[in-house]
Amino acid sequence: MHRRAALCALRIRDAMVLTAVFFLSLAPYAPDAHAQAAPREVVAVGPEYDTTHVYVAATDLDAFVNSLVATFGGSPSKRIVGNVLPVPSLTQMQAVLTPAGVLSIFAYQTPVPFPFGEERTGYLVTDMDQAIQVARAAGAEVLVEPYKDPIGMDAVIQWPGGVKMQLYWHFKRSTNPRLETVPDNRIYVSQDQADNFVRGFAAFANAKVVADDTHADAGEIGRAGQTYHRIRISSLFGNIQVMVTDGHLPYPFGHEVTGYQVQELGATLERAKRAGVKILFGPYAANDRTTAILEFPGGYIAEVHSLRR
């Protein structure tokens, strides 16, 4: 889908429509749960093209964009109004490129057609047909079949556990600046689907499980004094942090889609507060990082952390 606006927003001519732009289980996996599948075709391009899709009300768009830039730095693209879906609709679109991650923002002026708005992220792929073939072979369901837009093609897929994401491809190569830090795609899944999700996505993305902690500190998801199962995955698409839980999550956990790594959490939180951002949780010092949950104007909830030295 056009949520890919983020990826090429700085290069698209004004006449073009921007597209792209969108306890806890303690039981360990079975011994072969993380076994790496045979290598597949590499369809990822890079984490600087992994965009978080955010839907806000038009009245909140200015405040949201301004608060993002004030908190993380970076710059917004030009705002454009158009139809970025395969069916009639109208939205304002804007990308924000920050050193900690890219966001594609939509403020619809019409109702949002299903299932758009449910996808978490947009991933740029090297070839759409190939990416769809590899995704299906890895166990993904194609919710929205590939369709053309003015600058490329889009599709929406779903993984076990209900994890929805957009894939996109451009007719012409786009170039985003490299990120200073790679954000985490934060995914909450049940014990029933965790194995299926990890195995399937790892096969699709040629990803590696870089950490698998069956007794991680659950204080980082609002359950101080308890433990939970946390899995960290890395690929050319970027980072994924999988939280395997029983669904007994205190607010706001589970509402955050992305976790942004910053150099100094304290300074980031101060900038955020001055920009009208609410601190919903933390700071909390976990084993390897200090973490907080923020709510930006317009309702976007995100995790922010810095690594502990």
C-alpha positions as CSV (number, residue, x, y, z in Angstrom):
1,M,0.0,0.0,0.0
2,H,1.2,3.5,-0.3
3,R,2.3,3.5,3.3
4,R,5.6,3.4,1.6
5,A,5.3,7.1,1.4
6,A,7.9,7.1,4.2
7,L,10.4,5.4,2.1
8,C,10.4,7.7,-0.9
9,A,8.6,10.7,0.5
10,L,11.6,13.0,0.0
11,R,11.9,12.1,-3.7
12,I,8.4,11.9,-4.9
13,R,7.2,14.8,-7.0
14,D,4.3,16.8,-5.8
15,A,2.1,15.5,-8.6
16,M,2.5,11.9,-7.5
17,V,0.4,10.4,-4.9
18,L,2.4,9.3,-1.8
19,T,1.9,5.7,-1.2
20,A,3.1,3.3,1.4
21,V,2.1,5.0,3.9
22,F,1.4,1.1,7.4
23,F,1.3,-14.9,33.0
24,L,2.7,-15.1,31.0
25,S,4.0,-18.2,29.4
26,L,7.0,-19.6,31.1
27,A,7.1,-22.8,29.0
28,P,10.0,-23.0,26.7
29,Y,9.7,-23.9,23.0
30,A,10.0,-27.4,21.8
31,P,13.7,-28.2,21.0
32,D,13.2,-27.6,17.3
33,A,11.1,-24.5,17.6
34,H,14.0,-22.2,16.5
35,A,15.5,-24.5,14.0
36,Q,16.4,-22.4,11.0
37,A,14.6,-23.3,7.8
38,A,16.5,-23.8,4.6
39,P,17.7,-20.5,3.2
40,R,15.1,-18.7,1.1
41,E,15.4,-15.9,-1.4
42,V,16.3,-12.6,0.4
43,V,13.3,-10.2,-0.1
44,A,14.1,-7.6,2.5
45,V,15.8,-4.3,1.6
46,G,16.8,-2.7,4.9
47,P,15.4,-1.5,8.3
48,E,15.4,2.1,7.2
49,Y,12.4,1.1,5.0
50,D,10.5,-0.5,7.9
51,T,7.8,2.1,8.5
52,T,5.3,2.1,11.4
53,H,1.8,2.9,10.2
54,V,-0.1,5.3,12.4
55,Y,-3.7,6.4,11.9
56,V,-4.8,9.7,13.6
57,A,-7.6,12.2,13.4
58,A,-7.0,15.1,11.0
59,T,-7.3,17.5,14.0
60,D,-4.4,15.8,15.7
61,L,-2.0,15.5,12.7
62,D,0.0,18.7,13.3
63,A,0.5,18.1,17.0
64,F,1.4,14.5,16.4
65,V,4.0,15.2,13.7
66,N,5.5,18.1,15.7
67,S,5.8,16.0,18.8
68,L,7.6,13.2,17.0
69,V,10.2,15.5,15.5
70,A,10.6,17.3,18.9
71,T,11.2,14.0,20.7
72,F,13.3,12.0,18.2
73,G,14.6,14.6,15.7
74,G,14.4,14.0,12.0
75,S,12.1,15.7,9.5
76,P,8.6,15.2,8.1
77,S,7.8,14.9,4.4
78,K,5.4,17.2,2.5
79,R,1.8,16.4,3.4
80,I,-0.3,15.2,0.6
81,V,-4.0,14.3,0.2
82,G,-5.1,11.4,-2.0
83,N,-6.3,7.9,-2.4
84,V,-3.7,5.3,-1.5
85,L,-5.9,2.2,-1.5
86,P,-7.3,-0.2,-4.1
87,V,-10.8,1.1,-3.3
88,P,-12.3,4.6,-3.1
89,S,-11.0,6.5,0.0
90,L,-9.3,9.8,0.8
91,T,-6.6,10.5,3.3
92,Q,-4.0,13.0,4.3
93,M,-0.6,11.3,4.2
94,Q,2.8,12.3,5.7
95,A,6.0,10.5,6.5
96,V,8.3,11.3,9.4
97,L,11.9,10.1,9.1
98,T,13.7,10.1,12.4
99,P,17.1,8.7,13.4
100,A,15.3,6.1,15.5
101,G,12.8,4.9,12.9
102,V,10.3,5.9,10.1
103,L,6.6,6.5,10.5
104,S,3.9,6.7,7.8
105,I,1.0,8.7,9.1
106,F,-2.6,8.7,7.8
107,A,-5.5,11.0,8.6
108,Y,-8.5,9.7,6.7
109,Q,-11.2,12.0,5.5
110,T,-13.4,9.0,4.6
111,P,-14.0,5.8,6.5
112,V,-11.0,3.5,6.4
113,P,-11.8,0.4,4.2
114,F,-11.1,-3.0,5.8
115,P,-8.6,-4.4,6.6
116,F,-6.5,-1.2,6.2
117,G,-5.6,0.4,9.5
118,E,-4.9,-3.0,11.1
119,E,-1.5,-3.4,9.6
120,R,1.3,-2.6,12.0
121,T,4.1,-1.8,9.6
122,G,5.2,-1.5,6.0
123,Y,8.2,-3.5,4.7
124,L,9.9,-2.7,1.4
125,V,10.7,-5.8,-0.6
126,T,12.9,-6.5,-3.5
127,D,10.2,-8.1,-5.7
128,M,6.5,-8.3,-4.8
129,D,5.6,-11.5,-6.6
130,Q,8.6,-13.3,-5.0
131,A,7.9,-11.8,-1.6
132,I,4.3,-13.1,-1.7
133,Q,5.4,-16.5,-2.8
134,V,8.0,-16.7,0.0
135,A,5.5,-15.4,2.6
136,R,2.9,-18.0,1.6
137,A,5.4,-20.8,1.8
138,A,6.4,-19.6,5.3
139,G,2.8,-19.8,6.5
140,A,1.5,-16.2,5.9
141,E,-2.0,-15.4,4.7
142,V,-2.5,-12.8,2.0
143,L,-5.3,-10.5,3.2
144,V,-5.0,-8.0,0.4
145,E,-3.6,-9.3,-2.9
146,P,-0.9,-7.2,-4.6
147,Y,-2.2,-4.1,-6.4
148,K,-0.6,-1.2,-8.2
149,D,-0.3,2.4,-7.0
150,P,1.4,5.3,-8.8
151,I,4.9,4.4,-7.6
152,G,4.8,0.6,-7.1
153,M,2.8,-2.3,-5.6
154,D,1.4,-3.1,-2.2
155,A,-0.1,-6.1,-0.4
156,V,-1.2,-6.9,3.2
157,I,-0.3,-10.2,4.8
158,Q,-1.0,-11.8,8.2
159,W,1.1,-14.2,10.3
160,P,0.0,-16.7,12.9
161,G,-1.1,-14.9,16.0
162,G,-3.0,-12.2,13.9
163,V,0.1,-10.2,13.1
164,K,-0.7,-8.0,10.1
165,M,1.9,-6.1,8.0
166,Q,2.1,-4.5,4.6
167,L,4.6,-5.3,1.9
168,Y,5.5,-2.8,-0.7
169,W,7.7,-2.4,-3.8
170,H,8.7,0.6,-5.9
171,F,9.0,1.0,-9.6
172,K,12.1,3.2,-9.0
173,R,14.6,2.6,-6.3
174,S,14.2,4.8,-3.2
175,T,16.9,5.9,-0.8
176,N,16.3,6.6,2.9
177,P,19.1,7.7,5.2
178,R,20.5,4.9,7.4
179,L,19.1,4.8,10.9
180,E,21.2,5.6,13.9
181,T,19.4,2.9,15.9
182,V,17.1,0.2,14.6
183,P,13.6,0.1,16.3
184,D,11.9,-3.0,17.6
185,N,8.6,-4.2,16.1
186,R,6.9,-5.2,19.4
187,I,4.6,-8.2,19.0
188,Y,2.5,-9.8,21.7
189,V,1.4,-13.4,21.0
190,S,-0.1,-16.2,22.9
191,Q,1.8,-19.4,23.8
192,D,-0.4,-21.2,21.3
193,Q,0.9,-19.2,18.3
194,A,4.3,-18.1,19.4
195,D,6.2,-21.0,17.8
196,N,4.2,-20.7,14.6
197,F,4.9,-17.0,14.3
198,V,8.6,-17.2,15.1
199,R,9.2,-20.1,12.8
200,G,7.2,-18.6,9.9
201,F,8.6,-15.1,10.1
202,A,12.1,-16.3,10.5
203,A,11.8,-18.4,7.3
204,F,10.3,-15.5,5.4
205,A,12.8,-12.9,6.5
206,N,15.9,-15.2,6.7
207,A,15.9,-14.0,10.3
208,K,17.8,-15.2,13.3
209,V,16.7,-15.6,16.9
210,V,19.3,-13.6,18.7
211,A,17.9,-14.0,22.2
212,D,15.3,-16.4,23.8
213,D,14.7,-15.8,27.5
214,T,12.0,-17.9,29.1
215,H,12.4,-16.0,32.4
216,A,12.7,-12.4,31.3
217,D,11.8,-9.6,33.7
218,A,8.1,-9.1,33.4
219,G,8.4,-5.7,35.0
220,E,9.2,-4.4,31.6
221,I,5.6,-5.2,30.6
222,G,4.1,-4.0,33.8
223,R,4.3,-7.3,35.8
224,A,7.0,-6.5,38.3
225,G,8.2,-9.4,40.3
226,Q,7.2,-12.0,37.7
227,T,8.8,-13.4,34.6
228,Y,7.7,-14.1,31.0
229,H,9.0,-15.5,27.7
230,R,10.7,-12.9,25.5
231,I,12.2,-13.6,22.1
232,R,14.3,-11.2,20.0
233,I,14.6,-11.7,16.2
234,S,16.9,-9.9,13.8
235,S,16.8,-9.7,10.0
236,L,17.4,-7.3,7.2
237,F,13.9,-6.1,7.8
238,G,15.0,-5.0,11.2
239,N,14.3,-6.1,14.8
240,I,11.3,-7.9,16.3
241,Q,10.7,-8.4,20.0
242,V,8.2,-11.1,20.7
243,M,6.4,-11.1,24.0
244,V,4.8,-14.5,24.8
245,T,2.1,-13.8,27.4
246,D,-1.1,-15.1,28.9
247,G,-2.8,-11.9,27.8
248,H,-3.1,-10.5,31.4
249,L,-1.5,-7.2,30.5
250,P,-1.9,-4.0,32.4
251,Y,-2.6,-0.9,30.4
252,P,-0.9,0.3,28.1
253,F,1.0,-2.9,27.3
254,G,0.0,-4.5,24.1
255,H,-1.0,-1.1,22.6
256,E,2.5,-0.2,21.6
257,V,3.6,-1.3,18.1
258,T,7.1,-0.1,18.0
259,G,10.0,0.3,20.5
260,Y,12.5,3.1,19.7
261,Q,16.1,3.0,20.9
262,V,17.6,6.3,21.9
263,Q,21.0,7.2,23.3
264,E,19.8,8.9,26.5
265,L,16.3,8.0,27.7
266,G,16.2,10.7,30.3
267,A,16.9,13.5,27.8
268,T,14.4,12.0,25.3
269,L,11.6,11.9,27.9
270,E,12.3,15.6,28.8
271,R,11.9,16.6,25.2
272,A,8.8,14.5,24.9
273,K,7.1,16.1,27.9
274,R,7.8,19.6,26.5
275,A,6.2,18.5,23.3
276,G,3.0,17.4,25.0
277,V,3.8,13.7,25.1
278,K,2.5,11.7,28.1
279,I,4.6,9.2,30.0
280,L,2.3,6.2,30.7
281,F,4.9,3.9,32.2
282,G,8.4,4.1,33.5
283,P,11.2,4.7,33.3
284,Y,11.8,1.1,34.4
285,A,15.3,-0.4,34.6
286,A,15.3,-3.9,33.1
287,N,18.4,-6.1,32.8
288,D,19.8,-4.7,29.6
289,R,17.8,-1.5,29.0
290,T,15.8,1.2,30.7
291,T,12.3,1.5,29.2
292,A,9.3,3.8,29.1
293,I,5.9,3.9,27.4
294,L,4.8,7.1,25.8
295,E,1.5,8.4,24.4
296,F,1.8,11.1,21.7
297,P,-0.8,13.6,20.7
298,G,-3.5,11.8,18.7
299,G,-3.2,8.6,20.8
300,Y,-0.1,6.9,19.3
301,I,1.5,4.7,22.0
302,A,5.2,3.7,21.7
303,E,7.9,2.1,23.8
304,V,11.2,4.0,24.1
305,H,14.4,2.7,25.6
306,S,18.1,3.2,26.0
307,L,20.6,0.4,26.5
308,R,22.2,0.1,30.0
309,R,25.9,0.6,30.0
